[in-house]
Structure formats: C-alpha cells, structure tokens
Amino acid sequence: METKSHNNPQDRPTSSSDGRTWDDNRLLMEAVRKEDMEQVRQLLERGADVNFQEEKGGWSPLHNAVQIDSEDMVHLLLRYGADPCLRKRNGATPFIMAGIVGNERLLELFLSKGADVNEYDLHGFTAFMEAAVYGHIQALRYLFEKGAEVNLGRKTMKDQQRLKKGGATALMDAAKNGKVDVVKVLLDEMGADVKARDNMGRNALIHALANADDSNAMAITRLLLHHGADVNVRGEKGKTPLILAVEKKRLGLVQMLLEQKHIEINDTDREGKTALLYAVELNLTEIAELLCDQGASTDCGDLVMFARRNYNKTLVKLLLRHGAREDYHPPAKDWEPRSSRWGQALKQLHGMYRPMVGRLKVFRDDEYKIADTSEGGIYLGFYDEQEVAVKRFSEDSSRGEKEVSCLQSIRGNSNLVTFYGSESHRGCLYVCISLCEQTLEKHLAEHREEAVDNGEEEFARNILLSIFKAVVELHGSCGYTHQDLQPQNILIDSKKAVRVADFDQSTKWAGDPEQIKSDLEALGRLVLYVVSKGNIPFETLKTQSNEEVIKFSPNEEIQNLIQHLFCPGENVKNILVDLLDHPFFWSCESRYRVLRDVGNESDIKMRKPSIFQHLQPGPSKTSRSFDQWTSKIDICVMNQMSNFYNKKPHLKYEDTVGDLLRFIRNLGEHINEEKNKWMKLKIQDPSRYLQEKFPDLVIYIYTKLQNTEYAKHFPKTHSAQKPQCDRGDGGQHPSRL
C-alpha cells in the first residue's frame, strides 16, 4: 500500500528570502553528493534545510545520499530531521531508491522509519520491482522475507491506465532486463506467476523477447518455458513469441519455441503476418526451412515473390517444395461486410491470412473481441465465409457442451440466434452463431429518447413479442429452458430483429415446472425493463421480490401480463403460448376492433343483463378512466351521437361500460359518413382518441370477458403452435387457472 506523501516538492518553497539560506541549501546538496560529511554537518548547523528539494526532479539530500549508497550520510541526515518518507516528483521514496541500489541495511532502516514494503512511485514501481530490474538478488530476498508482493502488477496513473500501461510484475522486469539469476530466483524460490500478464496482455516471455539486448534471451526463455509460460501470448501489434524470435533472427530461439507442445506455428500478428512470412521477408533461409519442416503453412502471403526479390534461389526452391504458389492471390479488397457495427474489423480480418480451424477463420485478439465471457470471450469470425460471432470455451467445458447441445436443437427457429457449427482445436471449443450488432441493453440506451407517445408502446411491444416467441420456441419445439434470460443475452441483428442467445446455462426440460418458472420470472422482469427502456436497471429488478416488481408496473395492462408470468398456475408449460394473445401485444387497430366488435353484440345493443353483469365493475377504491365516461367525450361529439336516440330515450347513453362499448361501435359506424366530417376533423383517429381517453378500458374488457363466449372477438394473431405434449390442464386459458 502506498505511504502518505511527505512534503511534496510542489508544495514546498524552493527559495528563501534569505539568500544565504538558498546558497546553503544548494551547497548542502553538493556536499551530500561529494560525501563530505563535515561540510554537510556544518551547513545543517548553520540552518540549511535538511528536507530541501530541487525544483527539477524534487531531489532532496536524503534521496541523493541513498543514490550514492552512503549509509553514514543517510544516518547523519536522519539525525538532523530528514523525512524518511519524502517523495521526489516521480513519487519515489528513499525506501524505493534503496531497492534500486540494493542496500539491505538501508531497506531495513527505512522500514523501521515507517516505509511500507509495497509502497510504489507514480509509475507503480516498488522497491521489490526495482531490485529485480537492477539484479540485486540479496535485496530481493530480504524484501520477500519482509512481505513484498511477488506478483504485484505495476499500478500507474489513470491517464496511463487508459493507454493500457502498467500491470508489469517483477518477473517481467527481470526478464525484460536480461537478469537471468533474478528470473531463476523469482520462479524457483518465490513462486512468481509465469502466467501473469500486464495491462496490454503481455507475459514475461514477451518482455524477454522484446528486449533489444538479447544476450540472455535464450536462458530466460528456457526458464520461463520450463515453468509453463504461455507460448502463444501476444505482445505489441499482436506479435507472438515465435514471431519475435524470428525478428531477432535467432535460430536457436525459434527452435526452442517450436519444441513446445502447444505452439501455434501459423498464428499471425495484427497485420496478418505469420512467423514464416517474416522469415521470408527478412531473407532468413535457415529459419524459413526450420518453420517449413515443422509444418508452417506456405499459404500465408506471396512468399515466392519476396524470395525472388531477395535473389534467394535456395529459398525459392524451398518454398515451392513446401507448396508455396507462384500465383498467390490475397483476399479481394473490394469485399464488403454485412455488419455495420463490426464492419471495419471484419474487413481487416477478411483481408488477412489466418490459419483455418476446420471451416472457421478467427483471430483471438482484443481488436476482434466482441465481448468477454466467464470462459474465454466472443470474437468475430468467418464460418464457411459467413460472418459469425465465435464463442470460445475450453474443450471439456460443461457450459460449452450445454451451448452446443441447445443450439443444435434450435436450428431453424427465427427468434433465436442461428447456429452455424462448432470446431475444436488444441483444447478449445469454438461455437459459431449469427453475428448481431448489439445487446438489448445498448439498443434501449440508443433509443431511450427517440420513441414517444404511442410509439413507445409499439417499440416495447415489438421487442417483447420477439422475446416471448423465442422462449416459446425454446420451451416448445426445442424442449429446453434458458435459465439466464437477461438484457446482455438478448441481441439485435443488422435488420433490427431481436434474437435470444447464450445457452451455456440452458437445461433440457425434464418435467420440473420450476425450470420453466425460472424463465417466466426472468421474462416478467424483462417486461418491466423493456417498457421502462432500461431506466429501471435489470440488476435492480433481480434483487426485488415478485410482489415488488409488480408494483413497479406503469399500468394495469403490464401489471396483468407480469402477474400471469409470476403466477402461471398449473399451465406452466404453455402459459407463454397463451400470453402471446395478451392485450399488451395487440396493435392499436386490434384494440379498437375488439371494442367495436364487442359493442356490436346484440346483447350490448339490447342491454341484456347477462353481458352487463359481466361488465359491471366490482367494488373498488381505484377510479378508472372510463368512470363517468359521457362527460369525458367531446361535448359536441357526445351530443351528436346522442341525437340518434332522440326517438328512443330508453336507449340513451348512460355511464356504464356496456353503453361505452355501444358508443364506440356506433362512432366507428357513423364517423365516416359525409354529414359527420366535422366530427372526424375534431377527434381525428377514433382508435387513438378513445384509447387515450380510456387507457385501461381494453384490459378491463379482457379480464371481464376472457372466460365468456364474447372472448371470440379477441385477436389470435400471435399464437404460436402449441408443442405436441400432454398439457394436463385441458388447454385452459391462463385466466382460468
């Protein structure tokens, strides 16, 4: 942990009104550097500032004393009040500098004065890291005994973190600086993590091979490989250790790397170049021959052309013997991707050489990564030349097995992601699915301010209808439950179609209703998430009880839909099939048509008690929009419509639901007549006018009449085919359960 900053040089005066004091401070610094103990003592006695810091760099007398490794000078300055935790402008303390010079006694002294063994400067360097950089093994061992963190990654400033700087460990520092003995001690004695990576994803092997002075590269590489370093990791520009070894023109290094069991000999950097292509470009015949003999692909560029340009007949013959082509043609540059979101990256991937994994072309690099996952990430790829998203698992992953099993069962279902195929290679399973543009979460964020008025209802209805249909297909024809329905697992493709994805937690339905209930409850929360356009975070909804979620419902219609999802009764298996015909999914026109058709029933026209009893509101403290409805209609329109019954006063409109339905029917019949043009101009579209006036009327009619003969007027436009299985509930509607 970083110690408290002491006397930052930016906060201290660098000059004094007393000219002699200023001169004495300058003389003090010079005397320390010269190790003139007597002059230092005299100057301090005369009033020189023992904690004076130079403007440039923030050096103090104590920092200088540590730099020249003078223990006597350090003790003298401390006796005169030198701050043992004072920091230079770069944040370095005397303790950290003691790690640079490797003086164990000074390290012990500063620890006794309050230094933290893991304190770091502004660039993230600790005393332990500095000792590793400069090769001070005994100091390294001392710090390790005192609790220094061996695998601490370099912590740096935020602006550097944004550039992916930092994260390097002492092992990486020692490897980069060619300190063979330090690397050995760190690995053998201190358990340094050879698999650790810095913020750019580089491990110690990359650091060792990136060092310009490669005199010790062979020995360090051998140590790192012996301890299990990843031989396929990537450095700057996506270069692998094998490519870096070729660039160093070190045949022995190349040979050593090729002896590793899991070496990816045909892997490329971000320019699409393989180790063999680099060897040919650099005219390295021996290395090229070694690579070819080990199975490197010659279909990675115009190798023969490069060899001929170098007038290397031997290399030309070697390449031709291993299958290189004289007429090599790179991928067409005029190829255009279908995806707009991933277009640029897809063009780069399409135009570069990549070794094929079966029928799959993929590059596991951050530049082509779509998303992180718990087991390996999702990448852009091409499967049989088709743009795909590639989900990576370990080959023995149970999640990967579930994903493939479920995907194989859902082929041909339009509301689920398309499954193209899978490939296995060197311990990895690659699952290829349709490439989509964004998640539901991002889609809602982009459209949060766009849709207004009734457009909002249609926006939410279209999204949720696709999700419901997808889950119906999953439960029914596929026989699976999803078990992880959430916004991140619902995708939007290039045609704005909604696709349900991510089946690595899915399970084959074995008759346990709790499996399906889990999906239904997640759907209930998704309903609220979508209608709120993501303003109520899904993570928040997951922490709420079902009762609390229902209370969030913005209206009675959505509340009714969510209640059915949370309380499906015995109709668990097919509840979603029935809910596809819920009023929430009715269009504005369908709603209006239902109200008119019910209002056209002879029982309504004749005010028969049977239907009026069904429509009669029960005792409720909650007021409804259609209470006293006659007073809420435009008065001129109301008068005109009432005039039809001047000769039949017993049929005049009253404030009942039945009469409101009769009014809606009559309005629809007469509003387009020539004599009623003025009425059309006044209320515009009658369907929107009436639904804006009485927003809870449709759901009220639905709940009152759904178990009656009048339910025949409800649309069945969205119903999916029910799965072929025994329902056990007699095929009842959800409301009857």
Secondary structure, 3 states (H helix, E strand, C coil): CCCCCECCHHHCCCCCCCHHHHHHHHHHHHHHHCCCHHHHHHHHHCCCCCCCCCCCCCCCHHHHHHHCCCHHHHHHHHHCCCCCCECCCCCCCHHHHHHHHCCHHHHHHHHHCCCCCCCECCCCCEHHHHHHHHCCHHHHHHHHHCCCCCCCCCCCCHHHHHCCCCCCCHHHHHHHCCCHHHHHHHHHCCCCCCCCCCCCCCCHHHHHHHCCCCCCHHHHHHHHHHCCCCCCCCCHHHCCHHHHHHHCCCHHHHHHHHCCCCCCCCCECCCCCEHHHHHHHCCCHHHHHHHHHCCCCCCCCCHHHHHHHCCCHHHHHHHHHCCCCCCCCCCCCCCCCCCCCCHHHHHHHHHCCCCCECCEEECCCHHHEEECCCCCCEEEEEECCEEEEEEEEECCCHHHHHHHHHHHHCCCCCCECCEEEEEEECCEEEEEEECCCEEHHHHHHHHCCCCCCHHHHHHHHHHHHHHHHHHHHHHCCCCEECCCCCHHHEEECCCCCEEECCCCCCEECCCCHHHHHHHHHHHHHHHHHHHCCCCCCHHHHHHCCHHHHHHCCCCHHHHHHHHHHHCCCCCCCCHHHHHCCCHHHCCHHHHHHHHHHHHCCHHHHCCCHHHHHHHCCCCCCCCCCCCCHHHCCCHHHHHHHHHHHCCCHHHCCCCCHHHHHHHHHHHHHHCCCHHHHHHHHHHCCHHHHHHHHCCCHHHHHHHHHCCCHHHHHCCCCCCCCCCCCCCCCCCCCHHHC
